[in-house]
Amino acid sequence: MTSPLIQLVDDDAAVRSALALLIGSVGLRVAQWPAPQAFLAGFDREAVGAIVLDVRMPGTSGLTVLEQLIAQGVDQPVIMLTGHGTVEMCRRAFKAGAAEFLEKPCDDELLLEALQSAVRGHVKTRQRGAADRAARERFARLSQREAEVLAQVVQGQTAKEIARALGLSPRTVETHRANLAAKLETDSLAQLIRQYAALVEAAPGDSAAPAA
């Protein structure tokens, strides 16, 4: 498995080199960027990892870059570094969505701990996203009638009750239940309900989730 990728954005070449060496020592890959404009135009947004972003850089400040990343929906956590931090700067960074705000020269262990925590969180975020997408794809396989049956099932209705509500025979309802369970790849009613609840919670109003 490819190791997580850390995007390192700092205009100071010596600082970038030292940080890249430190980060690489724990098995993380590093992509170095000397300017925020080049970073925004070329970094891998699909990579699993985190972003280390200097606050004070020529042209575009790190705080402005952070705000642009959040506005663009980039989900990689951002750790801000600065040699001239202020309370207001820290407040603005966290308000904009920074995962951590550290002052230079920062303690090596503190930075690595922050990075590894950020990466672990990002891995979980991506895993949840993949699971949600897979669930939506499975629900999209359902026919309209199967979706109607499912909506009744998750409300705890029996086959006979569902049959009366939908104007079907109980045997037809059981057939639909078997078909939807196969399409959703569930082995039990409890698993079916958990999957449905997780999908609705992750994406309320998503058309892939049948309305209960």
C-alpha positions in Angstrom: 0.0 0.0 0.0 1.3 3.5 -0.9 2.3 5.5 2.2 0.3 8.7 2.8 1.6 11.8 1.1 2.4 15.1 2.9 2.2 18.3 0.9 4.8 20.6 2.3 4.4 24.3 1.3 7.1 26.7 2.4 9.1 29.3 0.5 12.2 28.7 2.6 14.2 25.9 0.9 16.3 25.1 4.0 13.1 24.7 6.1 11.5 22.6 3.4 14.5 20.3 3.2 14.7 19.9 7.0 11.0 19.2 7.4 10.9 16.8 4.5 13.8 14.8 6.0 12.0 14.7 9.4 8.6 13.7 7.9 10.2 11.1 5.7 11.8 9.5 8.8 8.5 8.1 9.9 7.7 6.6 6.5 5.5 9.4 5.1 6.1 10.6 1.5 6.6 14.3 1.0 5.8 16.6 -2.0 7.6 19.9 -1.6 6.2 23.2 -2.9 8.1 26.5 -2.8 5.1 28.7 -3.7 1.4 28.6 -2.8 0.4 29.3 -6.4 2.2 26.3 -7.7 0.9 24.1 -4.9 -2.8 25.1 -5.6 -2.4 24.4 -9.3 -0.6 21.1 -9.1 -1.0 19.1 -5.8 -2.7 15.7 -5.8 -6.1 16.3 -4.2 -7.0 12.6 -4.3 -4.0 11.5 -2.2 -4.4 10.4 1.3 -2.3 12.4 3.7 -2.1 16.0 5.0 -0.9 19.5 4.2 1.8 21.4 6.0 1.4 25.1 5.2 3.6 28.0 6.2 1.6 31.1 7.1 3.9 33.9 5.9 4.9 33.5 2.2 5.3 36.0 -0.7 2.3 36.6 -2.8 -0.4 34.6 -1.1 -0.4 34.0 2.6 -0.9 30.5 4.1 -4.1 31.6 5.7 -5.5 32.7 2.3 -4.4 29.3 0.8 -6.1 27.5 3.7 -9.4 29.4 3.1 -9.2 28.6 -0.6 -8.6 24.9 0.1 -11.6 24.8 2.4 -13.8 26.7 -0.1 -12.8 24.2 -2.8 -13.8 21.2 -0.6 -10.3 19.8 -0.2 -10.6 17.2 2.6 -6.9 16.8 3.4 -6.2 18.2 7.0 -4.0 21.3 7.1 -1.3 21.9 9.7 -0.2 25.6 9.8 3.3 26.6 10.7 4.5 30.1 11.5 7.6 31.8 13.0 5.6 34.9 13.9 2.3 33.7 15.4 -0.3 35.8 17.1 -3.5 34.9 18.9 -5.5 36.5 16.1 -3.7 34.5 13.5 -4.2 31.3 15.4 -7.9 32.1 15.9 -8.3 32.8 12.2 -6.5 29.6 11.2 -8.7 27.4 13.4 -11.9 29.2 12.3 -10.9 28.6 8.7 -10.6 24.9 9.3 -6.9 24.2 10.3 -6.3 20.9 12.0 -3.3 22.3 14.0 -1.4 25.6 14.4 2.3 25.3 15.4 5.0 27.9 15.9 8.5 27.6 14.3 10.8 26.2 15.3 8.3 23.5 16.3 9.3 20.5 18.4 9.9 17.5 16.1 7.9 15.1 18.1 5.0 17.6 18.3 4.9 18.1 14.6 5.1 14.3 13.8 2.4 13.6 16.4 0.2 16.2 14.8 0.9 14.9 11.3 0.3 11.3 12.2 -3.0 12.2 14.0 -4.1 14.2 10.9 -3.2 11.3 8.6 -5.1 8.8 10.7 -8.1 11.0 10.7 -7.9 11.5 6.9 -7.7 7.8 6.3 -10.9 7.3 8.3 -12.6 10.1 6.4 -11.7 8.5 3.1 -12.8 5.1 4.3 -16.2 6.4 5.4 -16.5 8.2 2.1 -15.8 5.0 0.1 -18.3 3.1 2.3 -20.9 5.7 1.7 -20.4 5.7 -2.0 -20.6 1.9 -2.1 -23.8 2.0 -0.1 -25.4 4.6 -2.4 -24.4 2.5 -5.5 -26.1 -0.6 -3.9 -29.2 1.3 -3.1 -29.3 2.7 -6.6 -29.8 -0.9 -7.8 -33.2 -1.2 -6.2 -36.3 -1.0 -8.3 -39.0 1.5 -7.2 -41.1 -1.3 -5.8 -38.1 -2.7 -3.9 -37.4 0.7 -2.5 -41.0 1.0 -1.3 -40.8 -2.4 0.4 -37.5 -1.4 2.0 -39.0 1.8 3.4 -41.7 -0.4 5.1 -39.2 -3.0 6.3 -37.0 -0.4 8.1 -40.2 0.8 9.9 -40.6 -2.7 11.3 -43.6 -3.7 9.2 -44.2 -7.4 8.7 -44.7 -9.0 5.3 -48.4 -9.0 5.7 -48.5 -5.4 6.8 -46.4 -4.4 3.9 -48.6 -6.4 1.5 -51.7 -4.6 2.7 -50.0 -1.1 2.5 -48.7 -1.7 -1.0 -51.5 -3.8 -2.4 -49.4 -6.9 -2.9 -49.5 -10.5 -1.8 -47.3 -11.5 1.1 -45.4 -13.9 -1.2 -44.6 -11.0 -3.6 -43.4 -8.9 -0.6 -41.1 -11.8 0.4 -39.7 -12.0 -3.1 -39.0 -8.3 -3.1 -37.3 -8.5 0.3 -35.1 -11.3 -0.9 -34.2 -9.4 -4.0 -33.4 -6.2 -2.2 -31.3 -8.0 0.4 -29.3 -9.6 -2.4 -28.8 -6.3 -4.1 -27.8 -4.6 -0.9 -25.5 -7.5 0.0 -26.9 -7.9 3.5 -27.2 -11.2 5.4 -29.7 -10.1 8.1 -32.5 -7.7 8.8 -30.4 -5.9 11.4 -27.6 -5.4 8.9 -30.1 -4.1 6.4 -31.5 -1.6 8.8 -28.0 -0.5 10.0 -26.9 0.0 6.3 -30.0 2.0 5.6 -29.7 4.2 8.7 -26.0 4.9 8.0 -26.8 5.9 4.4 -29.6 8.3 5.5 -27.4 9.8 8.2 -24.5 10.3 5.8 -26.6 11.8 3.0 -30.0 13.0 4.1 -32.1 13.8 1.1 -29.9 11.8 -1.2 -32.1 10.4 -3.9 -30.3 7.0 -3.6 -31.8 6.5 -0.2 -35.5 5.5 -0.4 -37.7 7.8 1.6 -39.1 6.1 4.7 
